[in-house]
Amino acid sequence: MTGYVQVYTGDGKGKTTAALGLALRAAGRGFRTYIAQFLKAQPTGEIEAAKKLAPLVRIEQFGRPGFITVTEGPGDEDLERAQTGLTRAREAMLSGDYEIVILDEINTAVHFKILPEKDVLDLIDRRPSAVELVLTGRYAPAAFIDRADLVTEMKAVKHYFDRGVKAREGIEK
């Protein structure tokens, strides 16, 4: 199989969901997917689903509980967790154990200066040709878009969050 680099970005809902759909489809064909979730540490439905799909789907989270505020910037813990996540993702990508590697919210992590763009570009450049690499999150840097073979921009047209609806279990979390 020839792998490609995919980017899912934009201000609309569905970037992580699209990546998870790819992992689900791949599992149905016996492919193995590694998912590194940056900026996330909360229990979610996808974590529980991955347990049921193991060993075909593996998710590791490298965020911390709570949110990073733009005004304060990332703390040392945020930077350390993100570097650990990038290291683990690189190891998974180079291991030969996974056909797909998903870097969930990596674009956002770079935007908020939690990870250096050059470190992610290095990972992209080291991708074995048989590995499909997926980068998700708002604010995809131009360099990621340039390196990608497929770019999808999710556009917000209408969202019930704007009416005060909170994230719902099994739908958004």
C-alpha positions as CSV (number, residue, x, y, z in Angstrom):
1,M,0.0,0.0,0.0
2,T,1.2,3.5,-0.8
3,G,0.5,5.9,2.1
4,Y,-0.2,9.6,1.8
5,V,-0.3,12.6,4.0
6,Q,-3.8,14.0,4.9
7,V,-4.7,17.2,6.7
8,Y,-8.2,17.9,8.1
9,T,-8.4,21.5,9.2
10,G,-10.9,24.4,9.4
11,D,-13.3,25.9,11.9
12,G,-16.0,23.4,11.4
13,K,-16.9,20.3,13.4
14,G,-15.7,16.9,12.1
15,K,-11.9,16.9,11.9
16,T,-11.3,14.3,14.6
17,T,-14.5,12.5,13.6
18,A,-13.2,12.1,10.0
19,A,-9.9,10.8,11.3
20,L,-11.6,8.3,13.6
21,G,-13.8,7.2,10.7
22,L,-10.7,6.4,8.7
23,A,-9.4,4.4,11.6
24,L,-12.7,2.5,11.9
25,R,-12.8,1.8,8.1
26,A,-9.1,0.6,8.3
27,A,-9.8,-1.7,11.2
28,G,-12.5,-3.3,9.2
29,R,-9.9,-4.3,6.6
30,G,-7.4,-5.4,9.3
31,F,-5.2,-2.3,9.2
32,R,-3.7,-1.0,12.4
33,T,-4.0,2.6,13.4
34,Y,-2.1,4.6,16.0
35,I,-3.7,7.8,17.2
36,A,-1.8,10.4,19.3
37,Q,-4.2,12.9,20.7
38,F,-2.6,16.2,21.5
39,L,-4.3,18.7,23.9
40,K,-6.7,16.1,25.0
41,A,-6.8,14.2,28.3
42,Q,-10.5,13.6,29.0
43,P,-12.4,10.3,28.8
44,T,-14.2,10.0,25.5
45,G,-16.2,7.6,23.5
46,E,-13.4,7.0,21.0
47,I,-11.1,5.9,23.9
48,E,-13.7,3.3,24.9
49,A,-14.3,2.2,21.2
50,A,-10.5,1.8,20.7
51,K,-10.4,-0.6,23.6
52,K,-13.0,-2.7,21.8
53,L,-11.1,-2.5,18.5
54,A,-7.7,-3.3,20.1
55,P,-5.1,-4.2,18.9
56,L,-6.2,-2.7,15.5
57,V,-6.7,0.8,17.0
58,R,-4.6,2.3,19.7
59,I,-5.1,5.8,21.2
60,E,-2.8,7.7,23.5
61,Q,-3.6,11.1,24.9
62,F,-0.8,13.7,25.6
63,G,-2.8,16.6,26.8
64,R,-3.5,17.5,30.4
65,P,-6.9,18.1,32.1
66,G,-8.2,21.6,31.5
67,F,-7.7,24.0,28.7
68,I,-4.7,26.0,27.6
69,T,-5.5,29.7,27.5
70,V,-4.1,31.7,24.7
71,T,-3.3,34.7,26.9
72,E,-1.1,32.7,29.3
73,G,0.5,30.4,26.7
74,P,1.5,26.8,27.2
75,G,3.2,25.8,30.5
76,D,6.2,23.5,30.8
77,E,3.9,20.5,31.4
78,D,2.0,21.2,28.1
79,L,5.3,21.4,26.2
80,E,6.7,18.2,27.8
81,R,3.5,16.2,27.2
82,A,3.4,17.3,23.5
83,Q,7.0,16.4,23.0
84,T,6.3,13.0,24.5
85,G,3.4,12.6,22.2
86,L,5.4,13.5,19.1
87,T,8.1,11.1,20.1
88,R,5.6,8.3,20.6
89,A,3.9,9.1,17.3
90,R,7.3,9.0,15.5
91,E,8.1,5.7,17.1
92,A,4.7,4.2,16.1
93,M,5.2,5.6,12.5
94,L,8.6,4.1,12.1
95,S,7.9,0.8,13.9
96,G,6.3,-1.0,11.0
97,D,3.4,-1.9,13.3
98,Y,0.9,0.6,12.0
99,E,-0.4,1.4,8.5
100,I,-2.0,4.6,9.7
101,V,-0.8,7.2,12.2
102,I,-3.1,10.0,13.2
103,L,-1.8,13.2,14.9
104,D,-5.1,14.5,16.4
105,E,-5.0,18.3,17.1
106,I,-1.4,18.6,16.0
107,N,-2.2,21.6,13.9
108,T,-3.6,23.4,17.0
109,A,-0.7,22.4,19.1
110,V,1.7,24.0,16.6
111,H,-0.5,27.1,16.3
112,F,-0.4,27.7,20.1
113,K,3.4,27.1,20.1
114,I,3.1,23.9,22.1
115,L,5.1,22.1,19.4
116,P,7.6,23.6,17.0
117,E,6.4,23.4,13.4
118,K,9.9,22.2,12.3
119,D,9.6,19.1,14.6
120,V,6.3,18.1,12.9
121,L,7.7,18.8,9.4
122,D,10.6,16.5,10.3
123,L,8.1,13.7,11.3
124,I,6.3,14.2,8.0
125,D,9.5,14.0,6.0
126,R,10.5,10.8,7.8
127,R,7.2,9.0,7.0
128,P,7.7,5.6,5.5
129,S,6.0,5.4,2.1
130,A,3.6,2.7,3.3
131,V,2.2,4.8,6.2
132,E,-0.8,7.0,5.9
133,L,-0.3,10.0,8.1
134,V,-3.2,12.2,9.1
135,L,-2.9,15.6,10.8
136,T,-6.0,17.2,12.3
137,G,-6.9,20.5,14.0
138,R,-7.7,24.1,13.2
139,Y,-5.0,26.4,11.9
140,A,-3.0,24.0,9.8
141,P,0.2,25.7,8.9
142,A,0.9,26.4,5.2
143,A,3.9,24.1,5.3
144,F,1.7,21.2,6.4
145,I,-0.8,22.0,3.6
146,D,2.1,22.2,1.1
147,R,3.4,18.8,2.2
148,A,0.0,17.1,2.2
149,D,-1.4,15.0,-0.5
150,L,-5.0,15.6,0.6
151,V,-6.4,18.6,2.5
152,T,-9.9,18.9,3.7
153,E,-11.2,22.1,5.3
154,M,-14.2,21.8,7.5
155,K,-16.2,25.0,7.3
156,A,-18.6,26.0,10.1
157,V,-22.0,27.0,8.6
158,K,-24.2,26.4,11.6
159,H,-23.6,24.7,15.0
160,Y,-25.9,24.1,18.0
161,F,-23.0,25.1,20.3
162,D,-23.8,28.6,19.3
163,R,-27.2,28.1,21.0
164,G,-25.5,27.0,24.2
165,V,-25.7,23.2,23.6
166,K,-22.8,21.6,25.5
167,A,-20.7,18.7,24.2
168,R,-22.8,15.5,24.4
169,E,-21.6,12.1,25.4
170,G,-21.4,9.8,22.5
171,I,-21.7,12.6,20.0
172,E,-18.9,15.1,20.7
173,K,-17.2,13.3,23.5
